[in-house]
């Protein structure tokens, strides 16, 4: 699990349109997702779910002495320091997008570091969780993981990836959500209409039970689709997809293609 915790509390809500990877050698035939699959020809098994959402937290370098340093889980410094507030909130979300001069670097939560970097104080989470957030370890990711990594080598894809409780929903499960189909959003300047399909590619400590999913929205700051209520009573129908073409395409698109030259290991 890359996210120490994914408590996508209703007060936190941002994301960014999907920036898919262009065709390239050894890219596993990944192509830009147009969100244009047809609705299922037949209805699959129905699950009743409710949704929160999570996102990549954008931060800037902080050079103050009081700033919180990023460490790998072996205790190696990654040469990046950010504010205490950004560190804690980034650890809560699981991925941070760091502005380094004119470049953008992506760091994923990666277990716990041997040293404490920040003092976190989320009242709803308790002292143990806050202590863990302050010891969050990080790993730099590159390649086609523009928005970070989920689990099992899955890259996070805005508006496609969901986090689940894997005791009830296996990674790679594809759902069709009728309430998501027809939702309008901006994809890198292109207006698109969502086809309703999502894929399980992540998990988090706050995603517990068979009804809770966490909808990944990248860096998008707009209003979420109606089915995202952050309320356990806000249940909606989600169909388990059996269509092989849809499943294979979304699973292939979730594959992470690392750039070894750009990665910093623990």
N, C-alpha and C positions, 0 to 999 in steps of 0.2 A: 504494500500500500504506500503510495507516494504522499497522500495527504494524511497528516497526523490526525486531523479531525476535519470533517466537512460538515459543520453545523451551519448550513446556509440559512441563518436566521433572517426573518423577513425584513429586518432593517437594513440588510446588506444586499444590494441588487445592482450589479453592473455586468456588462458583457460586450463583445465585439463581433462583427460579422466574420463569417468563416473565410479565412484566407487559405484556400487549398493550394497544394503543391502542383506546379505545372509539370507536364510530362518531362521526364528526364531519364537517362540511362539508369538501370538498376532500381527504378522507382516502383517496382512491383505493379506496373501498369496503373498506378494511381492517377486519376484524372479529376479535373475540377468538378465538384459536386454541384449540380444545378438544382437540387432539391425538387426533382420533377418526376419521381416514380409515380405510377398510377396507384390508385387505391387498391387494396387487396381484392382479388377476384372472388374470394370466399372468406367468410369470417373465421378467424382462428379462436383459440381459447381466450376467454376474457378474464383479465385481472382488474381488480379495483385498486387504484393507486392514488396517492397524493404527492404533490411535488413542491420542493424548495428549489433554489438555484444557487450556483456558485460561479466563480469567475477568477480571472487572472488579476492580481492586484498590481497596478502600475506604481513604481516607486522611483525616487531619484537618489543618487549617491549623497550621503551625509558625511561631511568631513569634520564635524564637531567631535570633540573628545568623548562626549557622552553617547555617541552613536553606537548602534549595535552591529557587531561584525558577523559576517556569514562564515560558518565553519562546515566542513564535511563531517560525516559521522566518525571519522578517525581522529578528528580534532585539527585537521589541516585548515589553515585560514584560506579563504577563497579570494581575498583581496578586495572584498566589497563590504562597505558599511552603510547602513541605512538607519533611519530614525527608529527609536524604540516602538513607536506606534505602528509604523509600517512593518516592522519585523513581526510583531504580534498578530496583526491583521493578515499579513501574508502567510504566516504559519497556519492561521485559521483556515484560509482558503486553499493553501497547498501549493500555489504557484505564484511567483512574482516575476514581473517584467521590469528589468532595471535599465534606466537610461544611463549609459556610460559614454560620456562625451556625445558623439553623433551616432553612436551605435546602440542597439537594443540587445540585451542579454536575458535569457530565460533561465530561471532557477526553480527546480522542483524540490519540495519537501522530501527528505530522504532519511527517515529515522531520527534518532536523537544524537546530539553531539555530546562529548564528555564535558564541555564547558557551557555555562549559561551565558547567553548573549543579551537577553532582554528580560524586563520585569513586566509580565502580562497580568492584567487584572480584570478579566471579564467576569462580572458578578454571577452570571448565569452558569458559568462553567465549573466553578469550584477551584480549590487551591491545587489539587493534583494536576488537573488539566492545564491550568495556567502555568504551573511549573514546567510541564512538558513543552508547552508552546514556547516558553523562553529558552529552551534547550534545543529547539528545532535545528536539525542538520539539513544541509542543502547540497544539491548537485546541479551543475550546469548542464543544460541540454541544448542540442543544436539539431542539425539535419532538418527533417520535415516537421519537427515538433515545435512549431511556432508558438503554441499555446501551452507547452508542457506535456507531461506524461501522466497517464493514469496507472493502471496495473497491467501486468503480463505483457509489457512491451507495447501497450496501446497508446497512441498519441491522442491528446484531447482535441476534439473537433467541436467548435462552437455550434450550438443548435442541433448537434447529432449525438454527442456523448451524454450519457447519464451515469451517475454513480448509484450503486445499488447495495443492498445487503446480500452478499454472495451466498449466504446460507439458504436463501430463497430464490435468488435469480443468478444464474451462471453468467460470467463474463462472456460477451459475444451474443447474448440474447438480443433479438431485435423486436421492438414493439412498434405497432401502429397506433397512434393516438388520434382519434377522430377530432378531438377538440383542438389539436395542434394544426391539423390540415387546413390550409387556407389562410394561415397567419402571415401577414406581410412583414418583411424585414429588409434591411439594407445590407447587401453583400458586396463590400468594397466598392461602393458607389453604384452597384446594380441592384435595382429593386427586385426582390424575389418573393415567391409565395411558397410557404413550406408544404412539403408533401405529407407530413405527419409521422415520418419514421424516425426512430431514435435507436441507439445501440448502447448496451451496457459495456462500459469500458473503464470504470473506476469504482472505487469504494471508499468509505470514510467512516471514522469512528462514530460520527453522529447519524449515520444512515443505518438505522436499526429497525428490523421488522420487515414483513413481506409486503407492506403497502407503501413504504417510503422510497421515492426516487429523488435524485438531486440533478437538476437540469443544468448543463454547462453552457454558459453564454459568453465565453471568451472575455472580451473587454466591453461588451455592449452596454450602453447606459440607458437605453430606452425602456419603455413599459414591457414587461414580460407577457407571454401569451396567457390567456385566461386560465388555463389549467394550473398554472403555477400560483398557488394560494398560500403556501407555507403553513397550511392549516390541516391537521390530521383529519378533520371532518370534511375537507374539500375533496372528496373522492371523485375520480373520473374513470371511464373505461379505457383500457389499453389492451389491444389484441396482440397475442404472441404470433409473430410472422413466421410462416412456413415456406414462403416463396424463396426458392434457392438462389435466384438471380439477385434479389434484393439483399438477402443475407450475405451472400458471397461478396457482393460489391461493397457493402458497408464494412464488413470485416476486413477486406483487403485495404480499404481506404484508411482504416484505423491502424495499420501496421506502421511501426516507427522505423525510419531509415536513418540511422545515426551518422553523424559526420565525425569520425574519430579524431580528426585533427583539431576539432573545436571543443571537444569534451574535456571536462575536468572531473576526474574520478575522485573518490574519497581518499 
